[in-house]
Amino acid sequence: LDDAIQTFVREREDLNPTFARRWKIELDLFKQEVGKTHLYQLTRDDVFTYRKWYKEHGRSENTIALRTSSLFTFGLRFNVIFNLFTKNERKRLTLRTDGPVDYYNENDPYELKKFFAACDNEQRLRYMFFLHTGSREREISYATFRDIDLQHRTFRIEEKVYSGKKFTTKNRQGRTVPIPQILADALATWRV
């Protein structure tokens, strides 16, 4: 397991050293919590043990889903863990269920109401997009309405050429991001 973690982290250092360090911390935590030393020893229960640690330490459902997704990425690379779950199970375990807080109506600890009040309509929509999708700046900059499905409330991020410039995703893999109703409503209003 140590060798696999080391290999996995080394492969990611070329992409982003900061993220590679984060991967190392998370995978070491996983190893510590499950108490296994070899890849072949990993089971479905180990994923749930890892998730339980996060829950016991007060982490949000969103954080738990993201960490589980990262664990599946590691498992896919070494053909472990990932294949122990069906596609539907993986989707359920990595689905962000807690959703964003409605900063516009509830307690506003970050004073976002004031921030959004100071923005023009285009800036407000852009920052709402960041806040509610967690997308990267370039992903949003290259977004078009063809990438957004308002009916199913999703945002598709994939490589493309836009205005003569090639946009590539971080890992060269597309993904679909859910968007909350409040953002879908704002996009529909903007589009009109």
LUMMIRO-80922 format. One line per 5 residues: number of its first residue (from 1); their letters; for each residue x, y, z of C-alpha. Coordinates in steps of 0.02 Angstrom, whole numbers, plus 50000, padded with zeros to 5 digits. Layout:
<sites>
NUM	A	X,Y,Z  ...
</sites>
This chain:
<sites>
1	LDDAI	50000,50000,50000  50144,50119,50039  50220,50090,49867  50053,50121,49781  50026,50283,49878
6	QTFVR	50202,50340,49837  50181,50299,49652  50011,50384,49644  50075,50543,49727  50231,50547,49618
11	EREDL	50122,50536,49461  50025,50688,49521  50173,50796,49571  50200,50844,49389  50022,50911,49379
16	NPTFA	50022,51010,49541  50140,50987,49690  50016,51064,49811  49880,50941,49763  50005,50799,49769
21	RRWKI	50041,50840,49952  49854,50841,49987  49834,50671,49904  49976,50604,50013  49893,50667,50173
26	ELDLF	49724,50593,50124  49793,50424,50070  49901,50411,50226  49746,50446,50330  49653,50310,50236
31	KQEVG	49795,50186,50267  49800,50232,50451  49612,50214,50475  49594,50047,50387  49754,49972,50459
36	KTHLY	49800,49878,50300  49973,49862,50225  49938,49783,50055  49824,49833,49912  49750,49659,49896
41	QLTRD	49686,49671,50076  49571,49819,50040  49384,49786,50050  49219,49879,50035  49216,49898,50223
46	DVFTY	49376,50000,50215  49288,50134,50114  49151,50144,50246  49280,50149,50386  49362,50297,50299
51	RKWYK	49195,50385,50277  49151,50352,50459  49311,50439,50518  49260,50596,50424  49084,50589,50493
56	EHGRS	49147,50566,50672  49259,50717,50649  49113,50828,50599  49150,50841,50413  49008,50886,50295
61	ENTIA	48925,50762,50179  49002,50859,50036  49179,50834,50105  49145,50649,50134  49082,50629,49955
66	LRTSS	49234,50718,49884  49356,50614,49987  49267,50455,49934  49280,50510,49753  49467,50537,49777
71	LFTFG	49483,50365,49854  49395,50290,49702  49517,50382,49588  49661,50301,49682  49573,50132,49676
76	LRFNV	49543,50146,49489  49728,50178,49458  49778,50016,49547  49623,49913,49507  49567,49901,49689
81	IFNLF	49417,49966,49785  49338,50046,49631  49279,49879,49560  49205,49824,49727  49061,49946,49701
86	TKNER	48931,49956,49564  48918,50114,49462  48759,50163,49557  48844,50133,49725  48992,50240,49675
91	KRLTL	48875,50377,49617  48778,50372,49781  48937,50376,49887  49011,50521,49791  48854,50625,49767
96	RTDGP	48862,50795,49850  48703,50793,49952  48717,50936,50073  48715,51065,49935  48764,51245,49952
101	VDYYN	48697,51353,50092  48573,51483,50030  48682,51631,50075  48553,51749,50004  48419,51716,50135
106	ENDPY	48498,51631,50286  48633,51675,50411  48770,51759,50310  48935,51736,50403  49038,51785,50251
111	ELKKF	48937,51943,50215  48899,51883,50040  48739,51985,50033  48844,52143,50042  48967,52073,49915
116	FAACD	48830,52028,49790  48744,52195,49817  48904,52281,49759  48915,52175,49600  48834,52213,49434
121	NEQRL	48722,52076,49361  48861,51993,49260  48983,51991,49407  48847,51924,49523  48808,51781,49404
126	RYMFF	48992,51739,49383  49023,51731,49571  48864,51632,49599  48932,51508,49472  49095,51493,49570
131	LHTGS	49005,51478,49736  48877,51348,49684  48977,51237,49566  49153,51241,49637  49215,51255,49457
136	REREI	49383,51325,49411  49403,51499,49337  49447,51436,49162  49302,51314,49165  49182,51456,49196
141	SYATF	49270,51574,49076  49247,51450,48933  49069,51401,48982  48930,51431,48857  48744,51398,48869
146	RDIDL	48773,51242,48763  48865,51171,48915  48720,51204,49032  48562,51098,49044  48438,51204,49142
151	QHRTF	48304,51070,49138  48415,50941,49223  48516,51075,49315  48688,51018,49259  48845,51100,49191
156	RIEEK	48951,50995,49072  49137,51033,49074  49240,50961,48931  49382,51005,48815  49336,51119,48669
161	VYSGK	49394,51256,48554  49313,51423,48589  49348,51580,48488  49503,51497,48416  49574,51452,48587
166	KFTTK	49586,51273,48648  49518,51240,48822  49576,51082,48911  49513,51017,49077  49630,50987,49223
171	NRQGR	49642,50799,49198  49590,50801,49015  49427,50718,49067  49257,50796,49057  49135,50798,49200
176	TVPIP	48958,50850,49239  48926,50963,49387  48754,50984,49467  48690,51162,49485  48564,51213,49619
181	QILAD	48395,51287,49576  48446,51462,49631  48588,51463,49502  48478,51384,49367  48349,51522,49395
186	ALATW	48483,51658,49385  48553,51582,49223  48379,51570,49146  48347,51753,49188  48516,51804,49116
191	RV	48486,51708,48957  48324,51800,48919
</sites>
